[in-house]
Amino acid sequence: MTIISATDELKTLCHDLAQHPFITVDTEFLRDKTYFPVLCLIQVASPDGQPYAVDPLAEGIDLTPLYELMMNRAVLKVFHAARQDLEIFFNMMGSIPTPVFDTQVAAMVCGFGDQIGYLNLVQEICHQKLDKGAQFTDWSRRPLSDKQVKYALDDVTWLRDVYRKLDHDLKKRDRTSWVNEEMNILTDPATYTNPPDTAWKRIKLRTEKPKALAVLKEVAAWREREAQRRNVPRGRILRDETLADLAVHGPRTPDELKHIRNIGEDVARGKLGKAILEAVEAGLALPKELVPVIEKKKPLPMSMVPVVEMMKLLLRIVAAENEVAARLIADPDELEAIARDDDADVAPMKGWRFEVFGREALALKHGKIALGVDGRQGIRRIPVQ
């Protein structure tokens, strides 16, 4: 079990890894005390070689060789449930590793269910039961125990066989392009940015009054910027319920501010209180055209309810026939959108999803096919003349 803790060792390792068509990658991190995740360990393995752990916390280590490997387009980077790993690399590198392959997405395409975990996937494909006893551990503490290192390296060791199996199945079923479509979304930098001006959307507010929404937009944006600047969790600055109270009451003086939930007199009259009041004032002064508007979802007409229910049934049939997780094809909101509009801008109306489901959903909607019960085959499609 080898831990890389020096730049020259890392450079040699990355040079060797760059000679292979793919590598497996995983990370261990902490984010309970910070806004941005703290990278504590990076695990990598070539197709057949020894797995390695890179210690990004080692004194003096320069991760540039690793970043160059992550951007090497000749080497496929294989992850499982890649989103958080890619977010870490994006925050550190300013770009997304490319190209990538996510075995969790591929497993959904290959019929292994909805968002299957690594442990279960290894057990199903490799017939190995992994020890996850070190899953909840402080990865920032040094030295790492042998148990921690083994746990970490297992996450890239068996991932190689998982990848090979899924890659073979995808090619056999001619579905590699399906996964590639999903990787385009996963590697879009927009997936990993948190613009402060949109932070208000995460806060539950019981009113839709323009004044309250304007204040909420500004105080939420201020909190987001402050949390990013200090690199602390948002709740360490202000809790969500406090933002909601600020939006509803719009305090303009320290005396008014001190009565807001979780804000006492010391805070109200200090530097933090001043910054909060400035954000409130910015919200109250927000031009009408910049005030957020909550888009209300129109109730589905009663005449369309049976259509959506039939589409749900069709979705289950299509998912079973194609051995693809139904959730990967469409969700209930997307089905409603298709029921309302033939040209709905939703995923099931594009790419491979349209080929396996979207086209048939429209045919069902317009009465070109029906669903019937067959005593031997269950529910089947019936062409309508």
FIVO-869598 format. One record per residue (C-alpha): y, z, x; residue number from 1. Coordinates in steps of 0.05 Angstrom, whole numbers, plus 5000, padded with zeros to 4 digits. Layout:
FIVO-869598
+------+------+------+-----+
|    v |    w |    u | num |
+------+------+------+-----+
|    Y |    Z |    X | NUM |
...
+------+------+------+-----+
***
This chain:
FIVO-869598
+------+------+------+-----+
|    v |    w |    u | num |
+------+------+------+-----+
| 5000 | 5000 | 5000 |   1 |
| 5062 | 4975 | 5037 |   2 |
| 5134 | 4993 | 5023 |   3 |
| 5188 | 4949 | 5053 |   4 |
| 5248 | 4990 | 5075 |   5 |
| 5281 | 4949 | 5129 |   6 |
| 5319 | 4883 | 5126 |   7 |
| 5279 | 4848 | 5180 |   8 |
| 5214 | 4866 | 5144 |   9 |
| 5243 | 4841 | 5078 |  10 |
| 5265 | 4776 | 5110 |  11 |
| 5195 | 4763 | 5137 |  12 |
| 5164 | 4780 | 5070 |  13 |
| 5210 | 4735 | 5030 |  14 |
| 5198 | 4678 | 5079 |  15 |
| 5123 | 4685 | 5068 |  16 |
| 5130 | 4690 | 4992 |  17 |
| 5173 | 4627 | 4991 |  18 |
| 5113 | 4586 | 5014 |  19 |
| 5077 | 4597 | 4948 |  20 |
| 5084 | 4561 | 4881 |  21 |
| 5093 | 4627 | 4843 |  22 |
| 5102 | 4701 | 4855 |  23 |
| 5096 | 4760 | 4808 |  24 |
| 5155 | 4808 | 4802 |  25 |
| 5170 | 4875 | 4770 |  26 |
| 5222 | 4929 | 4777 |  27 |
| 5227 | 5004 | 4768 |  28 |
| 5295 | 5031 | 4748 |  29 |
| 5334 | 5087 | 4716 |  30 |
| 5391 | 5082 | 4667 |  31 |
| 5395 | 5148 | 4630 |  32 |
| 5456 | 5172 | 4671 |  33 |
| 5491 | 5105 | 4683 |  34 |
| 5519 | 5046 | 4645 |  35 |
| 5485 | 4996 | 4691 |  36 |
| 5411 | 5006 | 4708 |  37 |
| 5398 | 5035 | 4777 |  38 |
| 5347 | 4994 | 4813 |  39 |
| 5297 | 5039 | 4848 |  40 |
| 5239 | 4994 | 4867 |  41 |
| 5221 | 4920 | 4867 |  42 |
| 5148 | 4899 | 4867 |  43 |
| 5127 | 4829 | 4889 |  44 |
| 5062 | 4793 | 4902 |  45 |
| 5040 | 4724 | 4922 |  46 |
| 4982 | 4690 | 4885 |  47 |
| 4928 | 4719 | 4929 |  48 |
| 4961 | 4764 | 4980 |  49 |
| 4975 | 4838 | 4985 |  50 |
| 5027 | 4865 | 4936 |  51 |
| 5089 | 4897 | 4965 |  52 |
| 5142 | 4945 | 4941 |  53 |
| 5214 | 4936 | 4966 |  54 |
| 5256 | 4999 | 4969 |  55 |
| 5328 | 4980 | 4950 |  56 |
| 5349 | 5053 | 4962 |  57 |
| 5328 | 5051 | 5035 |  58 |
| 5387 | 5065 | 5081 |  59 |
| 5417 | 5001 | 5110 |  60 |
| 5372 | 4952 | 5075 |  61 |
| 5404 | 4884 | 5057 |  62 |
| 5372 | 4852 | 4996 |  63 |
| 5401 | 4783 | 5010 |  64 |
| 5333 | 4753 | 5029 |  65 |
| 5306 | 4776 | 4963 |  66 |
| 5365 | 4747 | 4925 |  67 |
| 5354 | 4680 | 4960 |  68 |
| 5281 | 4682 | 4940 |  69 |
| 5300 | 4697 | 4868 |  70 |
| 5343 | 4634 | 4867 |  71 |
| 5292 | 4590 | 4902 |  72 |
| 5276 | 4537 | 4850 |  73 |
| 5212 | 4518 | 4886 |  74 |
| 5181 | 4586 | 4870 |  75 |
| 5165 | 4607 | 4799 |  76 |
| 5180 | 4681 | 4786 |  77 |
| 5130 | 4711 | 4738 |  78 |
| 5151 | 4774 | 4698 |  79 |
| 5124 | 4811 | 4639 |  80 |
| 5176 | 4828 | 4586 |  81 |
| 5228 | 4801 | 4634 |  82 |
| 5293 | 4816 | 4598 |  83 |
| 5310 | 4883 | 4630 |  84 |
| 5287 | 4859 | 4699 |  85 |
| 5331 | 4797 | 4693 |  86 |
| 5390 | 4840 | 4671 |  87 |
| 5383 | 4881 | 4734 |  88 |
| 5383 | 4819 | 4779 |  89 |
| 5441 | 4790 | 4740 |  90 |
| 5482 | 4853 | 4751 |  91 |
| 5466 | 4854 | 4825 |  92 |
| 5468 | 4780 | 4841 |  93 |
| 5516 | 4753 | 4789 |  94 |
| 5464 | 4701 | 4770 |  95 |
| 5395 | 4697 | 4737 |  96 |
| 5332 | 4686 | 4778 |  97 |
| 5305 | 4616 | 4767 |  98 |
| 5256 | 4589 | 4747 |  99 |
| 5220 | 4645 | 4709 | 100 |
| 5158 | 4655 | 4667 | 101 |
| 5151 | 4713 | 4619 | 102 |
| 5078 | 4731 | 4604 | 103 |
| 5097 | 4770 | 4542 | 104 |
| 5129 | 4708 | 4511 | 105 |
| 5071 | 4664 | 4534 | 106 |
| 5021 | 4714 | 4504 | 107 |
| 5056 | 4708 | 4436 | 108 |
| 5051 | 4632 | 4441 | 109 |
| 4977 | 4638 | 4459 | 110 |
| 4958 | 4683 | 4400 | 111 |
| 4958 | 4752 | 4432 | 112 |
| 5001 | 4783 | 4378 | 113 |
| 5073 | 4805 | 4372 | 114 |
| 5104 | 4831 | 4437 | 115 |
| 5040 | 4855 | 4468 | 116 |
| 5049 | 4906 | 4524 | 117 |
| 5027 | 4895 | 4596 | 118 |
| 4973 | 4949 | 4592 | 119 |
| 4939 | 4917 | 4532 | 120 |
| 4946 | 4846 | 4559 | 121 |
| 4913 | 4865 | 4625 | 122 |
| 4857 | 4899 | 4587 | 123 |
| 4845 | 4838 | 4543 | 124 |
| 4850 | 4785 | 4598 | 125 |
| 4827 | 4821 | 4661 | 126 |
| 4783 | 4874 | 4628 | 127 |
| 4818 | 4927 | 4669 | 128 |
| 4844 | 4993 | 4643 | 129 |
| 4905 | 5013 | 4682 | 130 |
| 4930 | 5084 | 4694 | 131 |
| 5000 | 5091 | 4665 | 132 |
| 5008 | 5164 | 4684 | 133 |
| 5068 | 5149 | 4728 | 134 |
| 5104 | 5110 | 4674 | 135 |
| 5156 | 5164 | 4660 | 136 |
| 5177 | 5186 | 4729 | 137 |
| 5240 | 5193 | 4770 | 138 |
| 5237 | 5130 | 4812 | 139 |
| 5299 | 5150 | 4851 | 140 |
| 5265 | 5209 | 4885 | 141 |
| 5239 | 5199 | 4956 | 142 |
| 5187 | 5199 | 4983 | 143 |
| 5147 | 5163 | 4930 | 144 |
| 5076 | 5189 | 4919 | 145 |
| 5014 | 5146 | 4929 | 146 |
| 5003 | 5150 | 4854 | 147 |
| 5073 | 5123 | 4840 | 148 |
| 5065 | 5066 | 4889 | 149 |
| 4996 | 5047 | 4862 | 150 |
| 5023 | 5048 | 4791 | 151 |
| 5082 | 5004 | 4811 | 152 |
| 5039 | 4954 | 4850 | 153 |
| 4989 | 4948 | 4793 | 154 |
| 5045 | 4917 | 4752 | 155 |
| 5046 | 4855 | 4798 | 156 |
| 4974 | 4856 | 4821 | 157 |
| 4941 | 4841 | 4754 | 158 |
| 5000 | 4800 | 4730 | 159 |
| 4974 | 4744 | 4774 | 160 |
| 4909 | 4736 | 4735 | 161 |
| 4947 | 4744 | 4669 | 162 |
| 4993 | 4688 | 4689 | 163 |
| 4937 | 4642 | 4710 | 164 |
| 4900 | 4652 | 4644 | 165 |
| 4962 | 4641 | 4601 | 166 |
| 4985 | 4581 | 4642 | 167 |
| 4915 | 4550 | 4634 | 168 |
| 4916 | 4563 | 4558 | 169 |
| 4986 | 4534 | 4551 | 170 |
| 4968 | 4471 | 4588 | 171 |
| 4903 | 4464 | 4549 | 172 |
| 4941 | 4469 | 4483 | 173 |
| 5000 | 4428 | 4508 | 174 |
| 5048 | 4486 | 4495 | 175 |
| 5081 | 4495 | 4563 | 176 |
| 5144 | 4464 | 4534 | 177 |
| 5145 | 4518 | 4480 | 178 |
| 5150 | 4573 | 4532 | 179 |
| 5201 | 4532 | 4571 | 180 |
| 5247 | 4531 | 4510 | 181 |
| 5243 | 4607 | 4506 | 182 |
| 5257 | 4613 | 4581 | 183 |
| 5322 | 4574 | 4571 | 184 |
| 5346 | 4629 | 4525 | 185 |
| 5320 | 4684 | 4570 | 186 |
| 5357 | 4656 | 4631 | 187 |
| 5423 | 4645 | 4596 | 188 |
| 5475 | 4691 | 4628 | 189 |
| 5506 | 4703 | 4559 | 190 |
| 5443 | 4742 | 4542 | 191 |
| 5463 | 4796 | 4593 | 192 |
| 5538 | 4803 | 4584 | 193 |
| 5571 | 4857 | 4543 | 194 |
| 5642 | 4833 | 4527 | 195 |
| 5684 | 4894 | 4509 | 196 |
| 5718 | 4856 | 4452 | 197 |
| 5651 | 4852 | 4415 | 198 |
| 5630 | 4925 | 4426 | 199 |
| 5656 | 4945 | 4357 | 200 |
| 5598 | 4907 | 4325 | 201 |
| 5549 | 4961 | 4348 | 202 |
| 5586 | 5017 | 4310 | 203 |
| 5569 | 5034 | 4238 | 204 |
| 5631 | 5040 | 4196 | 205 |
| 5632 | 5058 | 4122 | 206 |
| 5695 | 5020 | 4107 | 207 |
| 5716 | 4948 | 4115 | 208 |
| 5791 | 4961 | 4113 | 209 |
| 5827 | 4916 | 4162 | 210 |
| 5866 | 4974 | 4193 | 211 |
| 5802 | 5013 | 4208 | 212 |
| 5767 | 4952 | 4236 | 213 |
| 5827 | 4936 | 4280 | 214 |
| 5828 | 5006 | 4309 | 215 |
| 5752 | 5005 | 4318 | 216 |
| 5756 | 4940 | 4357 | 217 |
| 5807 | 4968 | 4406 | 218 |
| 5777 | 5037 | 4416 | 219 |
| 5707 | 5008 | 4424 | 220 |
| 5732 | 4958 | 4475 | 221 |
| 5769 | 5013 | 4513 | 222 |
| 5705 | 5056 | 4514 | 223 |
| 5664 | 4997 | 4539 | 224 |
| 5712 | 4982 | 4595 | 225 |
| 5716 | 5055 | 4614 | 226 |
| 5640 | 5063 | 4614 | 227 |
| 5633 | 5002 | 4657 | 228 |
| 5687 | 5025 | 4705 | 229 |
| 5657 | 5094 | 4713 | 230 |
| 5585 | 5069 | 4708 | 231 |
| 5565 | 5121 | 4657 | 232 |
| 5532 | 5115 | 4589 | 233 |
| 5579 | 5099 | 4532 | 234 |
| 5564 | 5165 | 4499 | 235 |
| 5591 | 5202 | 4559 | 236 |
| 5660 | 5173 | 4544 | 237 |
| 5659 | 5180 | 4468 | 238 |
| 5602 | 5182 | 4418 | 239 |
| 5594 | 5127 | 4365 | 240 |
| 5611 | 5175 | 4308 | 241 |
| 5675 | 5194 | 4343 | 242 |
| 5696 | 5121 | 4347 | 243 |
| 5682 | 5114 | 4273 | 244 |
| 5726 | 5174 | 4258 | 245 |
| 5781 | 5147 | 4301 | 246 |
| 5778 | 5081 | 4264 | 247 |
| 5780 | 5113 | 4195 | 248 |
| 5835 | 5164 | 4209 | 249 |
| 5877 | 5127 | 4261 | 250 |
| 5908 | 5188 | 4295 | 251 |
| 5975 | 5175 | 4329 | 252 |
| 5992 | 5242 | 4359 | 253 |
| 5954 | 5295 | 4399 | 254 |
| 5957 | 5342 | 4340 | 255 |
| 5923 | 5290 | 4296 | 256 |
| 5874 | 5271 | 4351 | 257 |
| 5848 | 5341 | 4362 | 258 |
| 5820 | 5343 | 4292 | 259 |
| 5775 | 5283 | 4305 | 260 |
| 5701 | 5299 | 4311 | 261 |
| 5680 | 5318 | 4382 | 262 |
| 5752 | 5318 | 4408 | 263 |
| 5783 | 5386 | 4421 | 264 |
| 5855 | 5404 | 4438 | 265 |
| 5844 | 5401 | 4514 | 266 |
| 5819 | 5329 | 4508 | 267 |
| 5873 | 5310 | 4458 | 268 |
| 5929 | 5333 | 4504 | 269 |
| 5898 | 5307 | 4569 | 270 |
| 5892 | 5240 | 4603 | 271 |
| 5832 | 5220 | 4561 | 272 |
| 5869 | 5236 | 4497 | 273 |
| 5928 | 5194 | 4520 | 274 |
| 5883 | 5135 | 4534 | 275 |
| 5850 | 5142 | 4466 | 276 |
| 5916 | 5144 | 4430 | 277 |
| 5939 | 5082 | 4468 | 278 |
| 5876 | 5046 | 4444 | 279 |
| 5889 | 5068 | 4372 | 280 |
| 5961 | 5042 | 4377 | 281 |
| 5936 | 4976 | 4404 | 282 |
| 5890 | 4971 | 4344 | 283 |
| 5945 | 4986 | 4295 | 284 |
| 5989 | 4933 | 4328 | 285 |
| 5934 | 4881 | 4328 | 286 |
| 5957 | 4814 | 4298 | 287 |
| 5925 | 4798 | 4232 | 288 |
| 5889 | 4737 | 4259 | 289 |
| 5854 | 4781 | 4312 | 290 |
| 5831 | 4835 | 4264 | 291 |
| 5754 | 4835 | 4259 | 292 |
| 5723 | 4813 | 4194 | 293 |
| 5654 | 4835 | 4173 | 294 |
| 5619 | 4775 | 4145 | 295 |
| 5583 | 4795 | 4082 | 296 |
| 5515 | 4766 | 4071 | 297 |
| 5515 | 4732 | 4003 | 298 |
| 5460 | 4758 | 3957 | 299 |
| 5403 | 4709 | 3952 | 300 |
| 5404 | 4675 | 3884 | 301 |
| 5345 | 4697 | 3841 | 302 |
| 5322 | 4625 | 3837 | 303 |
| 5312 | 4624 | 3913 | 304 |
| 5272 | 4689 | 3918 | 305 |
| 5206 | 4655 | 3900 | 306 |
| 5221 | 4600 | 3951 | 307 |
| 5230 | 4651 | 4007 | 308 |
| 5166 | 4687 | 3987 | 309 |
| 5128 | 4621 | 3989 | 310 |
| 5158 | 4606 | 4057 | 311 |
| 5134 | 4674 | 4082 | 312 |
| 5064 | 4656 | 4059 | 313 |
| 5069 | 4588 | 4092 | 314 |
| 5093 | 4622 | 4156 | 315 |
| 5031 | 4666 | 4158 | 316 |
| 4986 | 4606 | 4147 | 317 |
| 5020 | 4566 | 4202 | 318 |
| 5020 | 4625 | 4250 | 319 |
| 4946 | 4636 | 4239 | 320 |
| 4928 | 4563 | 4246 | 321 |
| 4967 | 4556 | 4311 | 322 |
| 4948 | 4625 | 4337 | 323 |
| 5022 | 4642 | 4348 | 324 |
| 5057 | 4707 | 4331 | 325 |
| 5093 | 4695 | 4265 | 326 |
| 5154 | 4733 | 4289 | 327 |
| 5162 | 4683 | 4346 | 328 |
| 5167 | 4626 | 4296 | 329 |
| 5215 | 4654 | 4244 | 330 |
| 5243 | 4719 | 4216 | 331 |
| 5262 | 4736 | 4144 | 332 |
| 5336 | 4720 | 4154 | 333 |
| 5320 | 4652 | 4181 | 334 |
| 5275 | 4638 | 4122 | 335 |
| 5332 | 4655 | 4075 | 336 |
| 5378 | 4609 | 4114 | 337 |
| 5329 | 4551 | 4106 | 338 |
| 5323 | 4566 | 4031 | 339 |
| 5399 | 4562 | 4025 | 340 |
| 5411 | 4501 | 4070 | 341 |
| 5366 | 4445 | 4094 | 342 |
| 5410 | 4439 | 4157 | 343 |
| 5412 | 4513 | 4173 | 344 |
| 5428 | 4527 | 4246 | 345 |
| 5368 | 4571 | 4259 | 346 |
| 5312 | 4570 | 4310 | 347 |
| 5256 | 4547 | 4261 | 348 |
| 5295 | 4482 | 4250 | 349 |
| 5294 | 4464 | 4324 | 350 |
| 5245 | 4445 | 4378 | 351 |
| 5172 | 4464 | 4374 | 352 |
| 5185 | 4512 | 4316 | 353 |
| 5209 | 4454 | 4272 | 354 |
| 5147 | 4414 | 4290 | 355 |
| 5098 | 4470 | 4271 | 356 |
| 5136 | 4503 | 4214 | 357 |
| 5207 | 4478 | 4198 | 358 |
| 5187 | 4410 | 4173 | 359 |
| 5134 | 4439 | 4127 | 360 |
| 5182 | 4493 | 4102 | 361 |
| 5229 | 4438 | 4079 | 362 |
| 5172 | 4400 | 4046 | 363 |
| 5151 | 4463 | 4010 | 364 |
| 5223 | 4477 | 3988 | 365 |
| 5230 | 4407 | 3959 | 366 |
| 5163 | 4406 | 3923 | 367 |
| 5129 | 4356 | 3970 | 368 |
| 5073 | 4405 | 3984 | 369 |
| 5046 | 4464 | 3946 | 370 |
| 5002 | 4523 | 3964 | 371 |
| 4937 | 4534 | 3928 | 372 |
| 4876 | 4579 | 3931 | 373 |
| 4811 | 4549 | 3957 | 374 |
| 4751 | 4593 | 3946 | 375 |
| 4720 | 4573 | 4013 | 376 |
| 4781 | 4563 | 4058 | 377 |
| 4830 | 4613 | 4028 | 378 |
| 4901 | 4588 | 4016 | 379 |
| 4913 | 4515 | 4033 | 380 |
| 4968 | 4463 | 4027 | 381 |
| 4965 | 4414 | 3970 | 382 |
| 5004 | 4348 | 3975 | 383 |
| 5047 | 4335 | 3914 | 384 |
| 5050 | 4263 | 3889 | 385 |
+------+------+------+-----+
***
